[in-house]
Amino acid sequence: MTSASPDVLVLGGGLVGSAVAYGLAREGARVTVLDEDDGGFRASRGNFGLVWIQGKGYGLSPYATWSRSSATRWPGFAEALRSETGIDVALRQPGGFQFCFSDAELAERNNRLSALKAELGDYPFEMLDAKEVRARIPQIGPAVIGASYTPMDGHVNPLKLLRGLHVAMQARGVRLVSAERAERIVPDANGFTVHGKRATYRAGRVVLAAGLGNRALAPFVGLHAPVAPNRGQVLVSERVAPFLDYPTLNVRQTDEGSVQFGDSMEEVGFNDFTTTHVLADIARRGVRAFPMLQHVRLVRMWAALRVYSPDGFPIYDQSEAHPGAFVVTCHSGVTLAAAHALRVAPWIMGAPMPDELPTFSARRFENARELTPAH
């Protein structure tokens, strides 16, 4: 069932907006999603596909708890999508590795993960030497002197995830309006009017899930979303025989056999072009980890813009001036998809706010001066 006057308007049809919309539909809400055309930055189509926990939340441990709460819900979330749509998003959660190429890198990983364990208690991880890494991943190269491993990490096929969310939410009655950009929001006593490029839309609630577009939309409804772009670049190889059963931070083999190389971080504004020198560094690091890949053909490359707040952590808020207006913004749309569908959506519909979320209000930036982006 769809409606010209939905209960909730979700602005943004990427992984964040689609997960929220799917969750809202599961709660029985009538939902319309406005999704920008292919001129948008499309972070959801350019990410690495990790469901990643290790190291996250260093300096702000509620983020570790929030991320892990999503990872533990991911199996049920993936199964719900598969049963409703027939789409297998290729979730695998065997644990993940971050390789270290120097004693300094190994010490930094140990310090970071030990600090998280000291703060959280239940935070399983192992620091492995080269021999121990090679026992689990025989193809690893001699440049790898060790690694951190946690059993909490996994990965998915992000394009299948986006497709699965679109199919599932529409099967539950969500109206997806493509090639529509929200340009202005007008709150009134009965809800919100969103003026798009092509039409006008009304609803009692509105969710800002427009990625980098949230910065301009938030002030219309008394919210603050100081997000900025951070560029990441990715290389993809031809399909090769299965060799890597685990996701790693820089290299992963997809369910279809191709190999992805990535994890660059660049402050370059809204430039989403690829650059040869960064791609060369990505390839070099990947081959250092897996020398057997040095002659594999690369078939695709792209760059995409992460949605970064000043400290790198998410922003979740409901407007005090205009209740019913929410902002949901983060750079971990894959990892947090289950939490967005199963925990944020019920909150938007009136359930208690999840315990972790007050930490992620944009009010934390009101008196902030120097903030270091989180990884």
C-alpha positions as CSV (number, residue, x, y, z in Angstrom):
1,M,0.0,0.0,0.0
2,T,1.3,3.4,-0.9
3,S,0.0,6.9,-0.1
4,A,0.3,10.3,-1.6
5,S,0.4,11.6,2.0
6,P,2.7,9.3,3.9
7,D,3.5,9.2,7.6
8,V,7.2,9.7,6.9
9,L,9.2,11.3,4.2
10,V,12.8,10.0,4.0
11,L,15.2,12.2,2.1
12,G,17.8,10.0,0.6
13,G,17.6,6.6,-1.0
14,G,21.1,5.3,-0.3
15,L,22.0,2.7,2.2
16,V,21.2,4.9,5.2
17,G,17.8,6.2,3.9
18,S,16.8,2.8,2.5
19,A,17.6,0.9,5.7
20,V,15.6,3.5,7.7
21,A,12.7,3.3,5.2
22,Y,12.7,-0.5,5.3
23,G,12.6,-0.4,9.1
24,L,9.8,2.2,9.1
25,A,7.8,0.0,6.8
26,R,8.4,-2.9,9.2
27,E,6.9,-0.7,11.9
28,G,3.7,-0.2,9.8
29,A,4.5,3.3,8.6
30,R,3.5,4.6,5.2
31,V,6.8,5.9,3.7
32,T,7.9,7.9,0.7
33,V,11.6,8.0,-0.1
34,L,13.0,10.8,-2.3
35,D,16.2,9.7,-4.1
36,E,18.5,12.0,-6.1
37,D,19.4,11.2,-9.7
38,D,22.7,9.8,-10.8
39,G,24.2,13.3,-10.6
40,G,24.3,12.7,-6.8
41,F,27.5,11.6,-5.1
42,R,26.2,8.0,-4.5
43,A,28.4,7.0,-1.6
44,S,26.3,3.8,-1.3
45,R,27.4,2.6,-4.7
46,G,31.1,3.3,-4.0
47,N,31.9,1.7,-0.7
48,F,34.0,-1.3,0.4
49,G,31.3,-3.5,1.8
50,L,32.7,-4.1,5.3
51,V,30.7,-4.9,8.4
52,W,33.6,-3.6,10.5
53,I,34.0,-3.3,14.3
54,Q,37.6,-3.5,15.3
55,G,39.2,-0.2,16.2
56,K,35.9,1.7,15.9
57,G,35.0,3.9,18.9
58,Y,38.5,4.6,20.0
59,G,38.1,7.9,21.9
60,L,34.3,7.5,21.9
61,S,33.4,4.0,23.1
62,P,29.6,4.3,22.6
63,Y,30.4,4.1,18.9
64,A,32.0,0.7,19.4
65,T,28.9,-0.4,21.3
66,W,26.6,1.0,18.7
67,S,28.5,-0.5,15.8
68,R,28.7,-3.9,17.5
69,S,24.9,-3.8,18.3
70,S,24.4,-3.6,14.5
71,A,26.9,-6.3,13.7
72,T,25.1,-8.7,16.0
73,R,21.8,-8.0,14.4
74,W,23.2,-8.4,10.9
75,P,22.5,-12.2,10.5
76,G,18.8,-11.7,11.3
77,F,18.6,-8.6,9.1
78,A,20.3,-10.4,6.1
79,E,17.9,-13.3,6.5
80,A,14.9,-11.1,6.6
81,L,16.0,-9.5,3.3
82,R,16.6,-12.9,1.8
83,S,13.2,-14.3,2.9
84,E,11.4,-11.2,1.7
85,T,13.2,-10.6,-1.6
86,G,15.1,-13.7,-2.5
87,I,18.3,-11.6,-2.6
88,D,21.3,-13.0,-0.7
89,V,23.5,-10.0,0.3
90,A,26.4,-12.4,0.8
91,L,26.9,-11.7,4.5
92,R,29.9,-13.4,5.9
93,Q,31.2,-12.7,9.4
94,P,34.3,-14.9,9.9
95,G,36.2,-12.1,11.7
96,G,38.6,-9.6,10.1
97,F,42.2,-8.8,9.9
98,Q,44.2,-5.5,9.8
99,F,47.7,-6.2,8.6
100,C,50.7,-4.5,10.1
101,F,54.0,-3.9,8.2
102,S,56.1,-2.4,11.0
103,D,56.6,-2.7,14.7
104,A,55.1,0.7,15.1
105,E,51.9,-0.3,13.3
106,L,51.6,-3.4,15.4
107,A,52.1,-1.4,18.6
108,E,49.5,1.1,17.6
109,R,46.9,-1.6,16.8
110,N,47.6,-3.2,20.2
111,N,47.3,0.1,22.1
112,R,44.0,1.0,20.3
113,L,42.3,-2.4,20.8
114,S,43.6,-2.8,24.4
115,A,42.1,0.6,25.3
116,L,38.8,-0.4,23.8
117,K,38.8,-3.7,25.7
118,A,39.7,-1.9,29.0
119,E,36.8,0.5,28.5
120,L,34.2,-2.0,27.3
121,G,35.2,-5.3,28.9
122,D,33.7,-7.6,26.3
123,Y,35.9,-6.8,23.3
124,P,37.5,-9.9,21.9
125,F,40.7,-9.5,19.8
126,E,44.0,-11.1,19.1
127,M,47.4,-9.7,18.2
128,L,49.1,-12.2,15.8
129,D,52.7,-12.5,14.7
130,A,53.6,-13.3,11.1
131,K,53.6,-17.0,11.6
132,E,50.2,-17.0,13.3
133,V,48.7,-14.8,10.4
134,R,50.2,-17.2,7.8
135,A,48.6,-20.2,9.5
136,R,45.2,-18.6,8.9
137,I,45.9,-16.9,5.6
138,P,48.7,-18.9,3.8
139,Q,48.9,-16.5,0.9
140,I,50.1,-13.6,3.0
141,G,53.4,-12.0,2.0
142,P,56.7,-11.7,4.0
143,A,56.2,-7.9,4.4
144,V,53.4,-8.6,6.8
145,I,54.9,-8.8,10.3
146,G,51.7,-9.3,12.2
147,A,48.0,-8.4,12.4
148,S,45.1,-7.6,14.6
149,Y,42.1,-10.0,14.4
150,T,38.7,-9.8,15.9
151,P,35.8,-12.2,15.5
152,M,33.4,-9.4,15.3
153,D,34.1,-8.3,11.7
154,G,32.5,-9.3,8.4
155,H,31.5,-8.1,4.9
156,V,28.6,-8.1,2.4
157,N,28.0,-7.3,-1.2
158,P,27.0,-3.7,-0.9
159,L,25.3,-3.4,-4.3
160,K,23.1,-6.5,-3.5
161,L,22.4,-4.9,-0.1
162,L,21.2,-1.7,-1.7
163,R,19.1,-3.6,-4.2
164,G,17.7,-5.9,-1.5
165,L,16.7,-2.9,0.6
166,H,15.0,-1.2,-2.4
167,V,13.1,-4.3,-3.3
168,A,12.1,-5.1,0.4
169,M,10.9,-1.6,1.2
170,Q,8.9,-1.3,-1.9
171,A,7.3,-4.7,-1.3
172,R,6.2,-3.3,2.1
173,G,4.6,-0.4,0.4
174,V,7.3,2.2,0.4
175,R,7.1,4.7,-2.5
176,L,10.5,5.3,-4.0
177,V,10.6,8.6,-6.0
178,S,13.8,8.5,-8.2
179,A,15.5,11.5,-9.7
180,E,14.1,13.8,-7.0
181,R,16.2,16.2,-5.0
182,A,14.8,17.8,-1.9
183,E,15.6,21.5,-2.0
184,R,13.6,23.1,0.8
185,I,11.7,21.9,3.9
186,V,8.9,24.0,5.4
187,P,7.7,22.9,8.9
188,D,4.1,23.8,10.0
189,A,1.7,22.7,12.8
190,N,0.8,19.5,11.0
191,G,4.1,18.3,9.8
192,F,6.5,19.1,7.0
193,T,6.3,20.2,3.3
194,V,9.3,19.2,1.2
195,H,9.8,21.1,-2.0
196,G,11.6,19.0,-4.5
197,K,13.0,19.7,-7.9
198,R,9.9,18.2,-9.5
199,A,7.1,18.2,-7.0
200,T,6.0,19.0,-3.4
201,Y,5.6,16.4,-0.7
202,R,4.0,16.4,2.7
203,A,4.3,14.2,5.8
204,G,3.9,14.3,9.5
205,R,7.6,13.3,10.0
206,V,10.7,13.8,7.9
207,V,14.0,12.0,8.1
208,L,17.1,13.6,6.7
209,A,19.2,10.8,5.3
210,A,20.7,12.6,2.3
211,G,24.3,12.1,3.1
212,L,26.3,15.2,2.2
213,G,23.0,17.0,1.3
214,N,22.0,16.9,5.0
215,R,24.3,19.9,5.7
216,A,22.1,22.3,3.7
217,L,18.7,20.6,4.6
218,A,19.2,20.5,8.4
219,P,18.7,24.2,9.1
220,F,15.2,24.2,7.6
221,V,14.0,22.1,10.5
222,G,16.2,23.4,13.3
223,L,18.8,20.7,13.0
224,H,22.6,20.8,12.6
225,A,24.5,18.4,10.3
226,P,28.1,19.7,9.9
227,V,29.1,17.0,7.4
228,A,31.9,17.2,4.9
229,P,33.3,14.9,2.2
230,N,36.2,12.6,2.6
231,R,37.3,10.8,-0.5
232,G,38.1,7.1,-0.7
233,Q,39.3,5.3,-3.8
234,V,38.8,1.6,-4.7
235,L,40.4,-0.8,-7.2
236,V,38.7,-4.0,-8.4
237,S,40.4,-6.9,-10.0
238,E,39.3,-9.6,-12.4
239,R,37.8,-12.7,-10.8
240,V,40.4,-15.0,-9.3
241,A,40.2,-18.4,-7.6
242,P,39.1,-18.2,-3.9
243,F,42.1,-17.4,-1.7
244,L,40.9,-15.1,1.1
245,D,38.2,-16.3,3.5
246,Y,38.4,-13.2,5.7
247,P,37.7,-9.5,5.1
248,T,40.7,-7.2,5.8
249,L,40.8,-3.5,6.1
250,N,42.6,-3.0,2.8
251,V,41.9,-6.1,0.7
252,R,38.9,-8.3,0.4
253,Q,37.7,-10.9,-2.0
254,T,34.0,-10.5,-3.0
255,D,31.4,-13.2,-3.1
256,E,31.8,-13.1,-6.9
257,G,35.6,-13.7,-6.9
258,S,36.9,-10.2,-7.7
259,V,39.4,-8.6,-5.3
260,Q,38.8,-5.1,-3.9
261,F,41.7,-2.9,-2.8
262,G,41.0,0.3,-0.9
263,D,41.0,2.4,2.4
264,S,42.4,5.7,1.2
265,M,41.3,8.9,3.0
266,E,41.6,12.3,1.3
267,E,40.4,15.8,2.2
268,V,39.8,17.1,-1.3
269,G,36.3,18.7,-1.0
270,F,33.7,17.5,-3.5
271,N,36.2,16.1,-6.0
272,D,35.2,12.5,-6.6
273,F,37.6,11.7,-9.4
274,T,40.2,9.0,-9.2
275,T,43.9,9.9,-9.0
276,T,46.8,7.7,-10.3
277,H,49.2,8.2,-7.4
278,V,46.6,7.2,-4.7
279,L,45.5,4.2,-6.7
280,A,49.1,3.2,-7.1
281,D,49.6,3.4,-3.3
282,I,46.5,1.3,-2.8
283,A,47.7,-1.3,-5.2
284,R,51.2,-1.3,-3.8
285,R,49.9,-2.0,-0.3
286,G,47.6,-4.7,-1.5
287,V,50.5,-6.5,-3.3
288,R,52.7,-6.1,-0.2
289,A,50.0,-8.1,1.7
290,F,49.4,-10.6,-1.1
291,P,52.3,-10.8,-3.6
292,M,50.4,-13.5,-5.6
293,L,48.1,-10.6,-6.8
294,Q,50.9,-8.7,-8.5
295,H,50.0,-9.9,-12.0
296,V,46.2,-9.9,-11.6
297,R,44.4,-7.6,-14.0
298,L,42.6,-4.6,-12.6
299,V,39.3,-4.0,-14.3
300,R,37.6,-1.2,-12.5
301,M,38.4,1.8,-10.3
302,W,36.3,4.5,-8.7
303,A,36.3,7.2,-6.0
304,A,33.4,8.0,-3.7
305,L,32.9,10.6,-1.0
306,R,32.4,9.5,2.6
307,V,30.0,11.5,4.7
308,Y,32.1,12.8,7.6
309,S,31.2,14.8,10.6
310,P,34.0,16.9,12.3
311,D,34.9,14.0,14.6
312,G,34.1,11.2,12.2
313,F,31.3,9.8,14.3
314,P,27.6,9.7,13.3
315,I,24.9,12.3,13.9
316,Y,21.5,11.3,15.2
317,D,19.0,14.0,16.3
318,Q,15.4,14.9,16.5
319,S,14.7,18.6,16.2
320,E,13.7,20.3,19.4
321,A,12.2,23.3,17.4
322,H,10.3,21.0,15.0
323,P,9.6,17.6,16.6
324,G,9.1,14.9,13.9
325,A,12.2,16.0,12.0
326,F,15.2,13.7,12.3
327,V,18.7,13.6,11.0
328,V,20.5,10.3,10.4
329,T,24.0,10.6,9.0
330,C,27.1,8.5,9.2
331,H,30.0,7.1,7.0
332,S,29.3,3.5,7.9
333,G,26.1,2.8,6.1
334,V,26.9,-0.9,5.6
335,T,28.0,-1.7,9.2
336,L,25.1,0.3,10.6
337,A,22.4,-0.8,8.2
338,A,20.9,-3.3,10.7
339,A,20.9,-0.8,13.5
340,H,19.3,1.8,11.3
341,A,16.5,-0.6,10.2
342,L,15.9,-2.3,13.6
343,R,16.8,0.4,16.2
344,V,16.6,3.8,14.6
345,A,13.4,3.3,12.7
346,P,11.4,2.3,15.8
347,W,12.7,5.4,17.6
348,I,11.5,7.6,14.7
349,M,8.1,6.1,15.1
350,G,8.0,6.8,18.8
351,A,9.9,4.1,20.6
352,P,12.4,5.1,23.2
353,M,15.7,6.4,21.9
354,P,18.4,3.7,21.9
355,D,20.8,4.2,24.8
356,E,23.8,4.9,22.6
357,L,22.3,7.7,20.5
358,P,22.4,10.7,22.8
359,T,26.2,10.6,22.5
360,F,25.8,11.3,18.8
361,S,23.7,14.5,18.9
362,A,25.2,17.3,16.9
363,R,25.1,19.3,20.1
364,R,28.6,17.9,20.8
365,F,29.9,20.3,18.2
366,E,28.5,23.5,19.7
367,N,31.6,24.2,21.8
368,A,34.1,22.0,19.9
369,R,37.3,23.6,18.7
370,E,39.7,21.0,17.5
371,L,38.3,17.6,16.5
372,T,40.3,14.7,15.1
373,P,38.5,12.6,12.5
374,A,37.9,9.0,13.7
375,H,38.9,5.9,11.6
